[in-house]
Amino acid sequence: MRQHIARAPAKVNLQLSVGPLQDDGYHDLVTVFHAVGLFDDVHATAAEPGAGISLSVTGVQRDLVPLDSTNLAWRAAQALANHAGVDPDVHLRITKGIPVAGGMAGGSADAAAALVACDSLWGLRTPRAELMEIAATLGSDVPFGLHGGTAIGTGRGEILTPVLTRSSFWWVFALAEGGLSTPAVYAECDRLRAGSAVAAPMLSGPLMSALRSGDASEVAKNLSNDLERAAVSLRPSLSRVLGLGEEYAALRAIVSGSGPTCAFLARDGEHALDLSVALSSAGLCRTVVRASAPVPGAALV
Ligand code: C5P
């Protein structure tokens, strides 16, 4: 029997500029997504006619992942079935490699991979543009889970423009015990900025030049994340983790997205290995992983 397994990457935001809160409860963003080599796999298996969707999860932090229709992968399968007019009879098995509620879009990766795996299982051959449209209805980061690479995100983050980068970059991620809720981090960002004027977000020209040049130290200088202060405010221990970046000569340490994962940019693969050993031995985080980037978006394995 043919396997229908799709793999989707985690992301880190190289720039995350958050504009004012809009009437719809979302913030206008200018972000630069960067797909990193940490992956979730979604395995789609045919179920009996009428069985509907079921879900199981293996891998680290599996107990933190919902197994019902609140799971983004479940919602992705349902949305694709609705779009195509087929019965959503499928068992989805997710293997987690991406931290749960870690600010690395793990749930969005699962949704992107579920779209690709179910599309294959049901033999739909849905055009890419239509999959992207379905993805945008599921969550702000889901289209990027399909897209991968490096891309500018505007709107809620779902409108993507690809960015060509010259080389690969090496990252080390300090994974925290327990996650942070994305809406809670955005709300804290609003609370911290209350009373001050919030400018419309703008793409960083120096970051774009640095990505074009492929110079990791230039990229490091131009990383920015408007949610970092809010994540640290909700989880003060993160400032110590970020401080280790300087201590161990990372090019730069930032909070990944809404956190609590911290991302350290390294000079190269060897530097990333040294950094990960040093960060592990500091004992301030649950685990430390290395990954290169950019990597492609969700695809069949
Ligand atoms: O789109 P998604 O469901 O991933 O967003 C999760 C939450 O993150 C939203 O409910 C909102 O609180 C916050 N968010 C936001 N502005 C964005 C994207 C997400 O405020 N552009």
py3Dmol code that shows the C-alpha trace and the ligand (Angstrom):
import py3Dmol

protein = """\
ATOM      1  CA  MET A   1       0.000   0.000   0.000  1.00  0.00           C
ATOM      2  CA  ARG A   2       1.298   3.474  -0.883  1.00  0.00           C
ATOM      3  CA  GLN A   3       2.388   5.661   2.001  1.00  0.00           C
ATOM      4  CA  HIS A   4       1.117   9.214   2.140  1.00  0.00           C
ATOM      5  CA  ILE A   5       3.566  10.981   4.415  1.00  0.00           C
ATOM      6  CA  ALA A   6       4.278  14.700   4.247  1.00  0.00           C
ATOM      7  CA  ARG A   7       6.985  16.573   6.118  1.00  0.00           C
ATOM      8  CA  ALA A   8       6.812  20.268   7.022  1.00  0.00           C
ATOM      9  CA  PRO A   9       9.401  22.559   8.621  1.00  0.00           C
ATOM     10  CA  ALA A  10       9.464  24.844  11.652  1.00  0.00           C
ATOM     11  CA  LYS A  11      10.062  28.565  11.201  1.00  0.00           C
ATOM     12  CA  VAL A  12      11.892  31.375  12.888  1.00  0.00           C
ATOM     13  CA  ASN A  13      11.023  35.017  12.143  1.00  0.00           C
ATOM     14  CA  LEU A  14      14.086  37.010  11.068  1.00  0.00           C
ATOM     15  CA  GLN A  15      11.969  40.147  11.353  1.00  0.00           C
ATOM     16  CA  LEU A  16       8.649  40.341  13.182  1.00  0.00           C
ATOM     17  CA  SER A  17       7.232  43.858  13.130  1.00  0.00           C
ATOM     18  CA  VAL A  18       3.835  44.099  14.769  1.00  0.00           C
ATOM     19  CA  GLY A  19       1.535  46.994  13.867  1.00  0.00           C
ATOM     20  CA  PRO A  20      -1.485  48.203  15.825  1.00  0.00           C
ATOM     21  CA  LEU A  21      -4.297  45.832  16.839  1.00  0.00           C
ATOM     22  CA  GLN A  22      -6.986  45.774  14.105  1.00  0.00           C
ATOM     23  CA  ASP A  23     -10.759  45.519  14.593  1.00  0.00           C
ATOM     24  CA  ASP A  24     -10.685  41.801  13.656  1.00  0.00           C
ATOM     25  CA  GLY A  25      -8.441  40.990  16.653  1.00  0.00           C
ATOM     26  CA  TYR A  26      -5.330  40.515  14.498  1.00  0.00           C
ATOM     27  CA  HIS A  27      -2.266  42.709  14.100  1.00  0.00           C
ATOM     28  CA  ASP A  28      -1.002  43.995  10.815  1.00  0.00           C
ATOM     29  CA  LEU A  29       2.432  42.395  10.354  1.00  0.00           C
ATOM     30  CA  VAL A  30       5.569  42.723   8.333  1.00  0.00           C
ATOM     31  CA  THR A  31       7.570  39.601   8.945  1.00  0.00           C
ATOM     32  CA  VAL A  32      10.370  37.633   7.335  1.00  0.00           C
ATOM     33  CA  PHE A  33       9.771  33.906   7.747  1.00  0.00           C
ATOM     34  CA  HIS A  34      12.703  31.511   7.528  1.00  0.00           C
ATOM     35  CA  ALA A  35      12.013  27.754   7.342  1.00  0.00           C
ATOM     36  CA  VAL A  36      14.459  25.805   9.516  1.00  0.00           C
ATOM     37  CA  GLY A  37      15.426  22.145   9.433  1.00  0.00           C
ATOM     38  CA  LEU A  38      13.270  20.895  12.306  1.00  0.00           C
ATOM     39  CA  PHE A  39      10.327  18.883  11.031  1.00  0.00           C
ATOM     40  CA  ASP A  40       6.969  17.316  11.829  1.00  0.00           C
ATOM     41  CA  ASP A  41       5.730  14.400   9.717  1.00  0.00           C
ATOM     42  CA  VAL A  42       2.067  13.721   9.002  1.00  0.00           C
ATOM     43  CA  HIS A  43       1.157  10.215   7.886  1.00  0.00           C
ATOM     44  CA  ALA A  44      -2.307   9.957   6.276  1.00  0.00           C
ATOM     45  CA  THR A  45      -3.938   6.495   6.125  1.00  0.00           C
ATOM     46  CA  ALA A  46      -7.273   5.630   4.509  1.00  0.00           C
ATOM     47  CA  ALA A  47     -10.104   5.005   7.011  1.00  0.00           C
ATOM     48  CA  GLU A  48     -13.356   3.026   6.538  1.00  0.00           C
ATOM     49  CA  PRO A  49     -16.049   4.965   4.627  1.00  0.00           C
ATOM     50  CA  GLY A  50     -17.948   7.094   7.129  1.00  0.00           C
ATOM     51  CA  ALA A  51     -15.264   6.789   9.804  1.00  0.00           C
ATOM     52  CA  GLY A  52     -14.380  10.494   9.567  1.00  0.00           C
ATOM     53  CA  ILE A  53     -11.121  11.943  10.858  1.00  0.00           C
ATOM     54  CA  SER A  54      -9.045  10.487  13.682  1.00  0.00           C
ATOM     55  CA  LEU A  55      -5.668  11.561  14.980  1.00  0.00           C
ATOM     56  CA  SER A  56      -2.724  10.203  16.916  1.00  0.00           C
ATOM     57  CA  VAL A  57       0.551  11.852  17.881  1.00  0.00           C
ATOM     58  CA  THR A  58       4.003  10.429  18.554  1.00  0.00           C
ATOM     59  CA  GLY A  59       7.281  12.093  19.457  1.00  0.00           C
ATOM     60  CA  VAL A  60       8.367  14.629  22.047  1.00  0.00           C
ATOM     61  CA  GLN A  61       5.699  16.634  23.943  1.00  0.00           C
ATOM     62  CA  ARG A  62       2.946  14.490  22.340  1.00  0.00           C
ATOM     63  CA  ASP A  63       0.859  14.838  25.525  1.00  0.00           C
ATOM     64  CA  LEU A  64       0.561  18.603  24.838  1.00  0.00           C
ATOM     65  CA  VAL A  65      -1.077  18.120  21.426  1.00  0.00           C
ATOM     66  CA  PRO A  66      -4.916  18.030  21.161  1.00  0.00           C
ATOM     67  CA  LEU A  67      -6.328  14.888  19.491  1.00  0.00           C
ATOM     68  CA  ASP A  68      -9.683  16.346  18.452  1.00  0.00           C
ATOM     69  CA  SER A  69     -11.080  18.820  15.924  1.00  0.00           C
ATOM     70  CA  THR A  70      -9.207  21.704  17.606  1.00  0.00           C
ATOM     71  CA  ASN A  71      -5.979  20.265  16.155  1.00  0.00           C
ATOM     72  CA  LEU A  72      -4.913  22.297  13.092  1.00  0.00           C
ATOM     73  CA  ALA A  73      -4.034  19.133  11.122  1.00  0.00           C
ATOM     74  CA  TRP A  74      -7.559  17.803  11.733  1.00  0.00           C
ATOM     75  CA  ARG A  75      -9.022  21.143  10.608  1.00  0.00           C
ATOM     76  CA  ALA A  76      -6.778  21.062   7.520  1.00  0.00           C
ATOM     77  CA  ALA A  77      -8.057  17.596   6.506  1.00  0.00           C
ATOM     78  CA  GLN A  78     -11.660  18.744   7.031  1.00  0.00           C
ATOM     79  CA  ALA A  79     -11.114  21.974   5.041  1.00  0.00           C
ATOM     80  CA  LEU A  80      -9.504  20.123   2.121  1.00  0.00           C
ATOM     81  CA  ALA A  81     -12.320  17.540   2.065  1.00  0.00           C
ATOM     82  CA  ASN A  82     -14.926  20.334   2.058  1.00  0.00           C
ATOM     83  CA  HIS A  83     -13.080  22.124  -0.740  1.00  0.00           C
ATOM     84  CA  ALA A  84     -12.866  18.977  -2.880  1.00  0.00           C
ATOM     85  CA  GLY A  85     -16.316  17.595  -1.982  1.00  0.00           C
ATOM     86  CA  VAL A  86     -14.953  14.280  -0.686  1.00  0.00           C
ATOM     87  CA  ASP A  87     -15.642  12.443   2.580  1.00  0.00           C
ATOM     88  CA  PRO A  88     -12.932  13.164   5.136  1.00  0.00           C
ATOM     89  CA  ASP A  89     -12.207   9.544   6.038  1.00  0.00           C
ATOM     90  CA  VAL A  90      -8.618   9.494   7.218  1.00  0.00           C
ATOM     91  CA  HIS A  91      -6.378   8.626  10.110  1.00  0.00           C
ATOM     92  CA  LEU A  92      -3.638  11.197  10.653  1.00  0.00           C
ATOM     93  CA  ARG A  93      -0.521  10.248  12.601  1.00  0.00           C
ATOM     94  CA  ILE A  94       1.674  13.212  13.501  1.00  0.00           C
ATOM     95  CA  THR A  95       5.294  12.709  14.506  1.00  0.00           C
ATOM     96  CA  LYS A  96       6.466  15.800  16.365  1.00  0.00           C
ATOM     97  CA  GLY A  97       9.981  17.115  15.960  1.00  0.00           C
ATOM     98  CA  ILE A  98       8.974  20.780  16.342  1.00  0.00           C
ATOM     99  CA  PRO A  99       8.408  22.140  19.862  1.00  0.00           C
ATOM    100  CA  VAL A 100       4.715  22.467  20.815  1.00  0.00           C
ATOM    101  CA  ALA A 101       3.551  26.080  21.474  1.00  0.00           C
ATOM    102  CA  GLY A 102       7.204  27.080  21.033  1.00  0.00           C
ATOM    103  CA  GLY A 103       6.899  30.034  18.636  1.00  0.00           C
ATOM    104  CA  MET A 104       8.111  27.895  15.725  1.00  0.00           C
ATOM    105  CA  ALA A 105       4.741  27.296  14.001  1.00  0.00           C
ATOM    106  CA  GLY A 106       4.628  23.561  14.767  1.00  0.00           C
ATOM    107  CA  GLY A 107       0.821  23.419  14.610  1.00  0.00           C
ATOM    108  CA  SER A 108       0.894  25.307  11.309  1.00  0.00           C
ATOM    109  CA  ALA A 109       3.487  22.867   9.960  1.00  0.00           C
ATOM    110  CA  ASP A 110       1.152  19.988  10.881  1.00  0.00           C
ATOM    111  CA  ALA A 111      -1.706  21.683   9.017  1.00  0.00           C
ATOM    112  CA  ALA A 112       0.470  22.269   5.938  1.00  0.00           C
ATOM    113  CA  ALA A 113       1.706  18.657   5.987  1.00  0.00           C
ATOM    114  CA  ALA A 114      -1.857  17.339   6.507  1.00  0.00           C
ATOM    115  CA  LEU A 115      -3.028  19.251   3.412  1.00  0.00           C
ATOM    116  CA  VAL A 116      -0.248  17.704   1.318  1.00  0.00           C
ATOM    117  CA  ALA A 117      -0.664  14.175   2.745  1.00  0.00           C
ATOM    118  CA  CYS A 118      -4.491  14.135   2.395  1.00  0.00           C
ATOM    119  CA  ASP A 119      -4.278  15.629  -1.085  1.00  0.00           C
ATOM    120  CA  SER A 120      -2.101  12.652  -2.025  1.00  0.00           C
ATOM    121  CA  LEU A 121      -4.242  10.068  -0.165  1.00  0.00           C
ATOM    122  CA  TRP A 122      -7.446  11.270  -1.823  1.00  0.00           C
ATOM    123  CA  GLY A 123      -5.765  11.643  -5.253  1.00  0.00           C
ATOM    124  CA  LEU A 124      -6.978  15.228  -5.573  1.00  0.00           C
ATOM    125  CA  ARG A 125      -4.003  16.991  -7.199  1.00  0.00           C
ATOM    126  CA  THR A 126      -5.301  20.303  -5.837  1.00  0.00           C
ATOM    127  CA  PRO A 127      -3.464  23.214  -7.513  1.00  0.00           C
ATOM    128  CA  ARG A 128      -0.851  24.817  -5.234  1.00  0.00           C
ATOM    129  CA  ALA A 129      -2.642  28.184  -5.298  1.00  0.00           C
ATOM    130  CA  GLU A 130      -5.832  26.556  -3.966  1.00  0.00           C
ATOM    131  CA  LEU A 131      -3.919  24.763  -1.202  1.00  0.00           C
ATOM    132  CA  MET A 132      -2.417  28.147  -0.250  1.00  0.00           C
ATOM    133  CA  GLU A 133      -5.930  29.657  -0.057  1.00  0.00           C
ATOM    134  CA  ILE A 134      -7.176  26.834   2.173  1.00  0.00           C
ATOM    135  CA  ALA A 135      -4.029  27.223   4.296  1.00  0.00           C
ATOM    136  CA  ALA A 136      -4.754  30.924   4.877  1.00  0.00           C
ATOM    137  CA  THR A 137      -8.197  30.066   6.303  1.00  0.00           C
ATOM    138  CA  LEU A 138      -6.568  27.763   8.882  1.00  0.00           C
ATOM    139  CA  GLY A 139      -4.037  30.157  10.425  1.00  0.00           C
ATOM    140  CA  SER A 140      -1.683  33.041   9.699  1.00  0.00           C
ATOM    141  CA  ASP A 141       1.448  30.869   9.532  1.00  0.00           C
ATOM    142  CA  VAL A 142      -0.005  27.889   7.596  1.00  0.00           C
ATOM    143  CA  PRO A 143       0.649  29.291   4.080  1.00  0.00           C
ATOM    144  CA  PHE A 144       4.319  29.668   4.999  1.00  0.00           C
ATOM    145  CA  GLY A 145       4.385  26.028   6.164  1.00  0.00           C
ATOM    146  CA  LEU A 146       3.531  25.093   2.562  1.00  0.00           C
ATOM    147  CA  HIS A 147       5.833  27.694   1.018  1.00  0.00           C
ATOM    148  CA  GLY A 148       9.037  27.191   3.030  1.00  0.00           C
ATOM    149  CA  GLY A 149      12.363  28.846   2.179  1.00  0.00           C
ATOM    150  CA  THR A 150      12.568  32.487   3.218  1.00  0.00           C
ATOM    151  CA  ALA A 151       9.603  34.782   2.573  1.00  0.00           C
ATOM    152  CA  ILE A 152       8.197  38.152   3.517  1.00  0.00           C
ATOM    153  CA  GLY A 153       4.788  37.851   5.198  1.00  0.00           C
ATOM    154  CA  THR A 154       2.327  40.750   5.256  1.00  0.00           C
ATOM    155  CA  GLY A 155      -1.325  41.131   6.262  1.00  0.00           C
ATOM    156  CA  ARG A 156      -1.713  38.714   9.186  1.00  0.00           C
ATOM    157  CA  GLY A 157       1.415  36.979   7.899  1.00  0.00           C
ATOM    158  CA  GLU A 158      -0.449  34.953   5.270  1.00  0.00           C
ATOM    159  CA  ILE A 159       0.441  37.072   2.184  1.00  0.00           C
ATOM    160  CA  LEU A 160       3.834  35.791   1.049  1.00  0.00           C
ATOM    161  CA  THR A 161       6.590  37.112  -1.197  1.00  0.00           C
ATOM    162  CA  PRO A 162       9.645  34.871  -1.653  1.00  0.00           C
ATOM    163  CA  VAL A 163      13.097  36.176  -0.690  1.00  0.00           C
ATOM    164  CA  LEU A 164      16.149  34.786  -2.432  1.00  0.00           C
ATOM    165  CA  THR A 165      18.982  34.064  -0.030  1.00  0.00           C
ATOM    166  CA  ARG A 166      22.540  33.390  -1.059  1.00  0.00           C
ATOM    167  CA  SER A 167      23.544  30.736   1.418  1.00  0.00           C
ATOM    168  CA  SER A 168      22.496  28.474   4.259  1.00  0.00           C
ATOM    169  CA  PHE A 169      22.564  29.648   7.837  1.00  0.00           C
ATOM    170  CA  TRP A 170      23.125  27.605  10.981  1.00  0.00           C
ATOM    171  CA  TRP A 171      20.899  28.003  13.999  1.00  0.00           C
ATOM    172  CA  VAL A 172      20.763  26.600  17.495  1.00  0.00           C
ATOM    173  CA  PHE A 173      17.424  26.504  19.323  1.00  0.00           C
ATOM    174  CA  ALA A 174      16.986  26.401  23.080  1.00  0.00           C
ATOM    175  CA  LEU A 175      13.664  24.631  23.665  1.00  0.00           C
ATOM    176  CA  ALA A 176      11.796  25.575  26.823  1.00  0.00           C
ATOM    177  CA  GLU A 177       9.816  23.508  29.304  1.00  0.00           C
ATOM    178  CA  GLY A 178       6.150  24.263  28.462  1.00  0.00           C
ATOM    179  CA  GLY A 179       4.872  26.636  25.778  1.00  0.00           C
ATOM    180  CA  LEU A 180       3.508  30.163  25.520  1.00  0.00           C
ATOM    181  CA  SER A 181       0.084  30.981  24.079  1.00  0.00           C
ATOM    182  CA  THR A 182       0.399  33.109  20.922  1.00  0.00           C
ATOM    183  CA  PRO A 183      -2.747  35.210  21.652  1.00  0.00           C
ATOM    184  CA  ALA A 184      -1.456  35.810  25.212  1.00  0.00           C
ATOM    185  CA  VAL A 185       1.894  37.059  23.874  1.00  0.00           C
ATOM    186  CA  TYR A 186       0.193  39.413  21.393  1.00  0.00           C
ATOM    187  CA  ALA A 187      -2.067  40.674  24.214  1.00  0.00           C
ATOM    188  CA  GLU A 188       0.992  41.299  26.425  1.00  0.00           C
ATOM    189  CA  CYS A 189       2.635  43.175  23.533  1.00  0.00           C
ATOM    190  CA  ASP A 190      -0.480  45.413  23.347  1.00  0.00           C
ATOM    191  CA  ARG A 191      -0.446  45.901  27.119  1.00  0.00           C
ATOM    192  CA  LEU A 192       3.238  46.921  27.129  1.00  0.00           C
ATOM    193  CA  ARG A 193       2.655  49.375  24.264  1.00  0.00           C
ATOM    194  CA  ALA A 194      -0.612  50.831  25.611  1.00  0.00           C
ATOM    195  CA  GLY A 195      -0.605  54.615  25.448  1.00  0.00           C
ATOM    196  CA  SER A 196       2.245  54.862  22.924  1.00  0.00           C
ATOM    197  CA  ALA A 197       1.711  55.378  19.203  1.00  0.00           C
ATOM    198  CA  VAL A 198       2.382  52.213  17.187  1.00  0.00           C
ATOM    199  CA  ALA A 199       3.778  52.857  13.711  1.00  0.00           C
ATOM    200  CA  ALA A 200       2.779  50.856  10.630  1.00  0.00           C
ATOM    201  CA  PRO A 201       5.295  48.014  10.251  1.00  0.00           C
ATOM    202  CA  MET A 202       7.954  48.303   7.510  1.00  0.00           C
ATOM    203  CA  LEU A 203      10.258  45.784   5.886  1.00  0.00           C
ATOM    204  CA  SER A 204      13.901  46.106   6.959  1.00  0.00           C
ATOM    205  CA  GLY A 205      16.081  47.054   3.953  1.00  0.00           C
ATOM    206  CA  PRO A 206      19.326  46.162   5.778  1.00  0.00           C
ATOM    207  CA  LEU A 207      17.973  42.669   6.567  1.00  0.00           C
ATOM    208  CA  MET A 208      17.093  42.137   2.889  1.00  0.00           C
ATOM    209  CA  SER A 209      20.625  43.229   1.836  1.00  0.00           C
ATOM    210  CA  ALA A 210      22.165  40.945   4.450  1.00  0.00           C
ATOM    211  CA  LEU A 211      20.125  37.975   3.202  1.00  0.00           C
ATOM    212  CA  ARG A 212      21.129  38.733  -0.385  1.00  0.00           C
ATOM    213  CA  SER A 213      24.821  38.906   0.605  1.00  0.00           C
ATOM    214  CA  GLY A 214      24.608  35.656   2.601  1.00  0.00           C
ATOM    215  CA  ASP A 215      26.714  37.213   5.397  1.00  0.00           C
ATOM    216  CA  ALA A 216      25.527  35.654   8.682  1.00  0.00           C
ATOM    217  CA  SER A 217      26.974  38.457  10.862  1.00  0.00           C
ATOM    218  CA  GLU A 218      25.094  41.080   8.827  1.00  0.00           C
ATOM    219  CA  VAL A 219      21.907  39.023   9.145  1.00  0.00           C
ATOM    220  CA  ALA A 220      22.540  38.750  12.905  1.00  0.00           C
ATOM    221  CA  LYS A 221      22.804  42.550  13.280  1.00  0.00           C
ATOM    222  CA  ASN A 222      19.450  43.031  11.566  1.00  0.00           C
ATOM    223  CA  LEU A 223      17.284  40.430  13.312  1.00  0.00           C
ATOM    224  CA  SER A 224      14.299  41.928  15.142  1.00  0.00           C
ATOM    225  CA  ASN A 225      11.234  40.670  16.968  1.00  0.00           C
ATOM    226  CA  ASP A 226       8.552  43.000  18.375  1.00  0.00           C
ATOM    227  CA  LEU A 227       7.108  40.104  20.399  1.00  0.00           C
ATOM    228  CA  GLU A 228      10.356  39.467  22.268  1.00  0.00           C
ATOM    229  CA  ARG A 229       9.691  41.960  25.072  1.00  0.00           C
ATOM    230  CA  ALA A 230       6.211  40.493  25.605  1.00  0.00           C
ATOM    231  CA  ALA A 231       7.499  36.892  25.655  1.00  0.00           C
ATOM    232  CA  VAL A 232      10.203  37.830  28.189  1.00  0.00           C
ATOM    233  CA  SER A 233       7.643  39.746  30.258  1.00  0.00           C
ATOM    234  CA  LEU A 234       5.472  36.587  30.481  1.00  0.00           C
ATOM    235  CA  ARG A 235       8.492  34.279  30.970  1.00  0.00           C
ATOM    236  CA  PRO A 236      11.266  36.332  32.672  1.00  0.00           C
ATOM    237  CA  SER A 237      13.650  33.330  32.734  1.00  0.00           C
ATOM    238  CA  LEU A 238      14.077  33.785  28.963  1.00  0.00           C
ATOM    239  CA  SER A 239      16.345  36.797  29.511  1.00  0.00           C
ATOM    240  CA  ARG A 240      18.915  34.461  31.125  1.00  0.00           C
ATOM    241  CA  VAL A 241      18.700  32.065  28.168  1.00  0.00           C
ATOM    242  CA  LEU A 242      19.146  34.951  25.709  1.00  0.00           C
ATOM    243  CA  GLY A 243      22.087  36.188  27.804  1.00  0.00           C
ATOM    244  CA  LEU A 244      23.868  32.877  27.198  1.00  0.00           C
ATOM    245  CA  GLY A 245      24.065  33.814  23.524  1.00  0.00           C
ATOM    246  CA  GLU A 246      26.444  36.655  24.326  1.00  0.00           C
ATOM    247  CA  GLU A 247      28.354  34.559  26.851  1.00  0.00           C
ATOM    248  CA  TYR A 248      28.955  31.805  24.279  1.00  0.00           C
ATOM    249  CA  ALA A 249      29.600  34.165  21.329  1.00  0.00           C
ATOM    250  CA  ALA A 250      26.488  33.477  19.253  1.00  0.00           C
ATOM    251  CA  LEU A 251      26.219  36.047  16.466  1.00  0.00           C
ATOM    252  CA  ARG A 252      22.837  36.963  17.992  1.00  0.00           C
ATOM    253  CA  ALA A 253      20.156  35.524  20.260  1.00  0.00           C
ATOM    254  CA  ILE A 254      16.443  36.253  19.754  1.00  0.00           C
ATOM    255  CA  VAL A 255      13.121  34.866  20.871  1.00  0.00           C
ATOM    256  CA  SER A 256      11.581  32.793  18.047  1.00  0.00           C
ATOM    257  CA  GLY A 257       8.182  34.259  17.086  1.00  0.00           C
ATOM    258  CA  SER A 258       5.964  34.400  20.161  1.00  0.00           C
ATOM    259  CA  GLY A 259       8.407  32.189  22.116  1.00  0.00           C
ATOM    260  CA  PRO A 260       9.409  30.642  24.413  1.00  0.00           C
ATOM    261  CA  THR A 261      11.981  28.974  22.092  1.00  0.00           C
ATOM    262  CA  CYS A 262      15.172  31.059  21.856  1.00  0.00           C
ATOM    263  CA  ALA A 263      17.087  31.092  18.557  1.00  0.00           C
ATOM    264  CA  PHE A 264      20.865  31.596  18.306  1.00  0.00           C
ATOM    265  CA  LEU A 265      22.477  32.375  14.960  1.00  0.00           C
ATOM    266  CA  ALA A 266      25.869  30.707  14.482  1.00  0.00           C
ATOM    267  CA  ARG A 267      28.728  31.500  12.066  1.00  0.00           C
ATOM    268  CA  ASP A 268      28.684  27.997  10.537  1.00  0.00           C
ATOM    269  CA  GLY A 269      27.942  24.342  11.307  1.00  0.00           C
ATOM    270  CA  GLU A 270      30.961  23.881  13.561  1.00  0.00           C
ATOM    271  CA  HIS A 271      30.160  27.022  15.547  1.00  0.00           C
ATOM    272  CA  ALA A 272      26.576  25.753  15.886  1.00  0.00           C
ATOM    273  CA  LEU A 273      27.890  22.489  17.336  1.00  0.00           C
ATOM    274  CA  ASP A 274      30.104  24.346  19.867  1.00  0.00           C
ATOM    275  CA  LEU A 275      27.205  26.618  20.781  1.00  0.00           C
ATOM    276  CA  SER A 276      24.785  23.744  21.276  1.00  0.00           C
ATOM    277  CA  VAL A 277      27.217  21.920  23.573  1.00  0.00           C
ATOM    278  CA  ALA A 278      27.741  25.084  25.650  1.00  0.00           C
ATOM    279  CA  LEU A 279      24.018  25.885  25.816  1.00  0.00           C
ATOM    280  CA  SER A 280      23.156  22.302  26.826  1.00  0.00           C
ATOM    281  CA  SER A 281      25.696  22.315  29.625  1.00  0.00           C
ATOM    282  CA  ALA A 282      24.253  25.581  31.022  1.00  0.00           C
ATOM    283  CA  GLY A 283      21.116  23.553  31.905  1.00  0.00           C
ATOM    284  CA  LEU A 284      18.677  26.468  31.497  1.00  0.00           C
ATOM    285  CA  CYS A 285      16.446  24.858  28.881  1.00  0.00           C
ATOM    286  CA  ARG A 286      14.662  21.561  28.213  1.00  0.00           C
ATOM    287  CA  THR A 287      16.801  20.643  25.242  1.00  0.00           C
ATOM    288  CA  VAL A 288      19.015  22.183  22.557  1.00  0.00           C
ATOM    289  CA  VAL A 289      18.818  21.411  18.829  1.00  0.00           C
ATOM    290  CA  ARG A 290      20.800  22.508  15.771  1.00  0.00           C
ATOM    291  CA  ALA A 291      19.315  23.156  12.348  1.00  0.00           C
ATOM    292  CA  SER A 292      20.294  24.751   9.062  1.00  0.00           C
ATOM    293  CA  ALA A 293      18.018  27.020   7.059  1.00  0.00           C
ATOM    294  CA  PRO A 294      16.357  27.765   4.729  1.00  0.00           C
ATOM    295  CA  VAL A 295      14.666  24.458   3.883  1.00  0.00           C
ATOM    296  CA  PRO A 296      11.685  23.729   1.561  1.00  0.00           C
ATOM    297  CA  GLY A 297       8.034  23.809   2.664  1.00  0.00           C
ATOM    298  CA  ALA A 298       5.659  20.881   3.160  1.00  0.00           C
ATOM    299  CA  ALA A 299       6.207  18.043   0.699  1.00  0.00           C
ATOM    300  CA  LEU A 300       5.612  14.321   0.382  1.00  0.00           C
ATOM    301  CA  VAL A 301       8.417  12.229   1.837  1.00  0.00           C
TER     302      VAL A 301
END
"""
ligand_1 = """\
21
C5P
O -3.785 33.049 12.770
P -3.556 32.267 14.024
O -4.753 31.443 14.410
O -2.298 31.461 14.006
O -3.348 33.345 15.160
C -3.352 32.989 16.526
C -3.543 34.250 17.363
O -2.388 35.080 17.270
C -4.709 35.135 16.936
O -5.906 34.721 17.526
C -4.266 36.497 17.440
O -4.502 36.608 18.833
C -2.756 36.444 17.258
N -2.318 37.059 15.984
C -2.382 38.442 15.847
N -1.992 39.025 14.682
C -1.502 38.276 13.659
C -1.409 36.872 13.783
C -1.837 36.290 14.962
O -2.800 39.133 16.775
N -1.117 38.880 12.543
"""
view = py3Dmol.view(width=600, height=400)
view.addModel(protein, "pdb")
view.setStyle({"model": 0}, {"cartoon": {"style": "trace"}})
view.addModel(ligand_1, "xyz")
view.setStyle({"model": 1}, {"stick": {}})
view.zoomTo()
view.show()
